[in-house]
Amino acid sequence: MPAGIQARGFRGLKQNQDMRDKNTSTIPCSMIVGVAPSCQKQGGARPIRQWMGLLLLISWTSITQAQTATTLIGDASDGSQCPAVHHMDLYTHDGFRIFPGVNDDQPFSQRITCGKCHDVVTIESGWHFNAGQKGVQDGRPGEPWIFWDCATATQIPLSYRSWPGTYRPEQIGLSDWRFIQAFGRHMPGGGVGQPSEEEQVKNPEDRWAQSGLLEVQCLACHDFGFAQDLAQVTDQINKQKLPLGRYRGL
């Protein structure tokens, strides 16, 4: 048997791992193993299978440990079909814990608070939030934002995705900050609502330093209560108080 033969060519070796592990997420792998000719002459097929099993076990353990180390508690299922009960501490945008009667006048950050158990970086790259991010595919055409102007009786379809028949906001003079002021009340936050520090200072007329950022609002969808007042969110965004808008709506 020549050196460099594929592992799956040995008799009795099957890649039939259980991919339904409840505690860790794993990925299938195709392993290529080089077998020295001397091993075939001295040990026969049995030692080869033993070495193959050991190598596969080591690889499987390494992949499992790597996946476990990067999985947060909120991103792995515990097997229950019931929604998780979120009894947790709240944190400000600066990462400080909010205590009743001490600093509870500060708006809490859903990005920081939810990020204690969930991978918010991955969530922020999802379809709800990635329209203004670089290197993102446009996807199939959908409904654009409609920017209207009463004085000129104009309606213009806008989109950060290069869909046919739409204009990018910068083509009509709308910066990301002005786009948020116009459409932030209908957005789940994130994306162009939380630009980097370099992007915040590109346009001197933008007021990111005063208004704050429009972070991802997890509770816009993941809220089982009926106390959230989205009218308050709209009011605070219109007043250029973006973090406060997400807080006051609760």
C-alpha positions as CSV (number, residue, x, y, z in Angstrom):
1,M,0.0,0.0,0.0
2,P,1.7,3.2,-1.1
3,A,2.5,6.1,1.3
4,G,0.0,9.0,1.4
5,I,-3.1,6.8,1.1
6,Q,-6.4,8.4,2.3
7,A,-7.6,7.3,5.7
8,R,-11.0,6.4,4.4
9,G,-9.4,3.7,2.1
10,F,-8.7,1.4,5.0
11,R,-11.1,-1.4,5.6
12,G,-13.4,-0.9,8.6
13,L,-12.6,2.8,8.9
14,K,-15.7,4.9,8.7
15,Q,-16.4,8.6,9.2
16,N,-19.6,8.2,11.1
17,Q,-19.3,10.6,13.9
18,D,-22.4,11.7,15.8
19,M,-23.0,15.4,14.8
20,R,-25.7,15.9,17.3
21,D,-23.6,16.6,20.3
22,K,-25.8,18.6,22.8
23,N,-22.9,20.5,24.5
24,T,-20.5,21.4,21.6
25,S,-20.8,22.2,18.0
26,T,-18.4,20.2,15.7
27,I,-17.4,20.2,12.1
28,P,-16.8,17.3,9.8
29,C,-13.3,16.8,8.7
30,S,-11.6,14.8,5.9
31,M,-8.2,13.6,7.2
32,I,-5.3,12.6,4.9
33,V,-2.7,10.4,6.7
34,G,0.7,9.4,5.3
35,V,1.7,5.8,6.1
36,A,5.4,4.9,6.1
37,P,6.2,1.7,4.1
38,S,8.1,0.3,7.1
39,C,4.9,0.2,9.1
40,Q,3.2,-2.0,6.6
41,K,6.0,-4.6,6.6
42,Q,6.6,-4.9,10.3
43,G,3.2,-4.4,11.9
44,G,0.7,-5.4,9.3
45,A,-2.9,-3.9,9.1
46,R,-3.7,-4.1,12.8
47,P,-1.0,-1.6,14.0
48,I,-1.9,0.7,11.2
49,R,-5.6,0.8,12.3
50,Q,-4.5,1.4,15.8
51,W,-2.4,4.4,14.9
52,M,-5.2,5.7,12.6
53,G,-7.7,5.5,15.5
54,L,-5.4,7.4,17.8
55,L,-4.8,10.1,15.2
56,L,-8.5,10.5,14.6
57,L,-9.2,10.7,18.3
58,I,-6.6,13.4,18.8
59,S,-7.9,15.4,15.9
60,W,-11.5,15.1,17.1
61,T,-10.6,16.1,20.6
62,S,-8.7,19.2,19.4
63,I,-11.6,20.4,17.2
64,T,-14.1,19.8,20.0
65,Q,-12.1,21.8,22.5
66,A,-11.5,24.7,20.1
67,Q,-15.3,24.9,19.4
68,T,-16.1,24.7,23.1
69,A,-13.7,27.5,24.0
70,T,-15.4,29.9,21.6
71,T,-19.1,29.0,22.3
72,L,-20.8,31.3,24.8
73,I,-23.5,30.0,27.1
74,G,-26.3,31.7,25.3
75,D,-25.2,30.3,21.9
76,A,-25.5,26.6,22.9
77,S,-28.7,24.7,23.5
78,D,-29.2,23.0,26.8
79,G,-31.7,20.6,25.3
80,S,-34.8,22.3,26.6
81,Q,-37.5,23.3,24.2
82,C,-38.7,26.2,26.5
83,P,-37.4,29.8,26.1
84,A,-34.6,30.7,28.5
85,V,-35.5,32.8,31.5
86,H,-33.2,35.9,31.4
87,H,-32.6,37.0,35.0
88,M,-29.5,39.0,34.6
89,D,-27.6,42.2,35.4
90,L,-27.7,45.2,33.2
91,Y,-24.6,47.1,32.0
92,T,-24.0,50.6,30.6
93,H,-22.3,51.4,27.3
94,D,-19.1,51.7,29.2
95,G,-19.3,48.2,30.6
96,F,-20.3,49.3,34.2
97,R,-22.9,47.2,36.0
98,I,-26.1,49.1,36.8
99,F,-27.2,49.1,40.5
100,P,-30.6,50.3,41.7
101,G,-30.4,53.7,43.4
102,V,-26.8,54.2,42.4
103,N,-26.5,54.6,38.6
104,D,-29.9,53.4,37.3
105,D,-30.4,56.7,35.6
106,Q,-27.9,55.6,32.9
107,P,-29.2,53.9,29.8
108,F,-28.3,50.2,29.6
109,S,-26.5,48.8,26.6
110,Q,-28.2,45.8,25.0
111,R,-25.0,45.1,23.1
112,I,-22.9,44.9,26.3
113,T,-25.6,43.2,28.4
114,C,-26.6,40.6,25.9
115,G,-22.9,40.2,24.9
116,K,-22.1,38.6,28.2
117,C,-23.8,35.4,27.0
118,H,-24.2,35.8,23.2
119,D,-21.7,36.4,20.4
120,V,-22.9,39.9,19.4
121,V,-20.1,40.3,16.8
122,T,-21.5,37.4,14.8
123,I,-25.0,38.6,15.4
124,E,-24.1,42.1,14.1
125,S,-23.0,40.6,10.8
126,G,-26.4,39.1,10.2
127,W,-28.8,40.3,7.5
128,H,-30.7,42.6,9.8
129,F,-27.7,44.8,10.4
130,N,-25.0,44.3,7.7
131,A,-26.5,46.5,4.9
132,G,-23.8,49.2,5.3
133,Q,-20.9,46.8,6.0
134,K,-18.1,46.3,3.4
135,G,-17.8,43.1,1.5
136,V,-21.4,42.0,2.1
137,Q,-23.4,40.5,-0.8
138,D,-26.4,42.4,-1.9
139,G,-28.8,39.5,-1.9
140,R,-32.0,39.4,-3.8
141,P,-33.8,42.7,-4.3
142,G,-36.1,43.7,-1.5
143,E,-38.1,46.7,-0.3
144,P,-36.0,49.9,-0.2
145,W,-36.2,52.9,2.2
146,I,-38.4,55.7,0.7
147,F,-37.0,59.2,1.3
148,W,-39.5,61.9,0.6
149,D,-39.4,65.6,0.5
150,C,-42.6,67.6,0.7
151,A,-41.2,70.9,-0.7
152,T,-40.2,69.2,-4.0
153,A,-42.8,66.4,-4.0
154,T,-40.0,63.9,-4.3
155,Q,-39.9,60.2,-3.4
156,I,-36.5,58.5,-3.8
157,P,-35.9,54.7,-3.1
158,L,-32.7,54.3,-1.0
159,S,-30.7,51.3,-0.1
160,Y,-27.2,50.4,1.1
161,R,-27.4,47.3,-1.1
162,S,-26.9,47.8,-4.8
163,W,-30.4,46.8,-5.8
164,P,-31.8,47.9,-9.3
165,G,-33.7,51.1,-9.2
166,T,-32.3,52.3,-5.9
167,Y,-29.9,55.0,-4.8
168,R,-27.3,54.9,-2.1
169,P,-27.9,57.5,0.7
170,E,-24.6,59.3,-0.1
171,Q,-25.8,59.9,-3.7
172,I,-28.4,62.3,-2.4
173,G,-26.2,63.9,0.3
174,L,-27.4,61.7,3.3
175,S,-24.6,60.7,5.6
176,D,-25.0,57.7,7.9
177,W,-25.9,59.9,10.8
178,R,-28.6,61.7,8.8
179,F,-29.9,58.4,7.5
180,I,-30.4,57.3,11.1
181,Q,-32.2,60.4,11.9
182,A,-34.6,59.8,9.0
183,F,-35.1,56.0,9.4
184,G,-33.7,55.0,12.8
185,R,-37.2,54.6,14.2
186,H,-37.8,51.7,11.9
187,M,-34.4,50.0,12.3
188,P,-33.3,47.3,14.8
189,G,-30.0,49.3,15.4
190,G,-26.5,48.2,14.5
191,G,-25.0,48.5,11.1
192,V,-24.6,52.1,10.0
193,G,-26.0,53.1,13.4
194,Q,-22.8,52.2,15.2
195,P,-19.9,53.4,13.0
196,S,-16.2,53.1,14.0
197,E,-14.4,56.1,15.5
198,E,-12.8,56.8,12.2
199,E,-16.1,56.9,10.4
200,Q,-17.7,59.1,13.0
201,V,-15.4,62.0,12.2
202,K,-15.6,61.8,8.4
203,N,-18.4,64.4,8.2
204,P,-18.0,67.4,10.5
205,E,-21.8,68.0,10.4
206,D,-22.6,64.6,12.0
207,R,-23.3,64.6,15.7
208,W,-22.3,61.1,16.8
209,A,-20.4,62.5,19.8
210,Q,-23.5,64.2,21.0
211,S,-26.2,61.7,20.0
212,G,-24.4,58.5,20.7
213,L,-24.7,55.3,18.7
214,L,-27.7,53.3,17.7
215,E,-26.6,49.9,18.9
216,V,-28.2,46.6,18.1
217,Q,-31.6,46.4,19.8
218,C,-32.1,42.8,20.7
219,L,-35.3,43.5,22.5
220,A,-37.0,44.9,19.4
221,C,-37.8,41.3,18.5
222,H,-36.7,39.2,21.5
223,D,-39.1,40.7,24.1
224,F,-42.0,38.7,25.5
225,G,-43.4,41.7,27.5
226,F,-45.8,44.4,26.2
227,A,-44.3,47.3,28.2
228,Q,-41.9,48.4,25.5
229,D,-43.1,51.7,24.0
230,L,-41.6,52.1,20.6
231,A,-43.2,55.6,20.4
232,Q,-40.7,56.6,23.1
233,V,-37.9,55.2,21.0
234,T,-39.0,57.3,18.0
235,D,-39.3,60.4,20.2
236,Q,-35.8,60.0,21.6
237,I,-34.2,59.3,18.2
238,N,-35.9,62.5,16.9
239,K,-34.2,64.3,19.8
240,Q,-30.9,62.9,18.8
241,K,-30.6,60.7,21.9
242,L,-29.9,57.4,20.3
243,P,-28.8,55.2,23.3
244,L,-31.4,56.8,25.5
245,G,-34.1,56.1,22.9
246,R,-33.5,52.3,23.2
247,Y,-33.6,52.6,27.0
248,R,-36.6,54.9,27.4
249,G,-38.7,52.6,25.2
250,L,-38.6,49.8,27.9
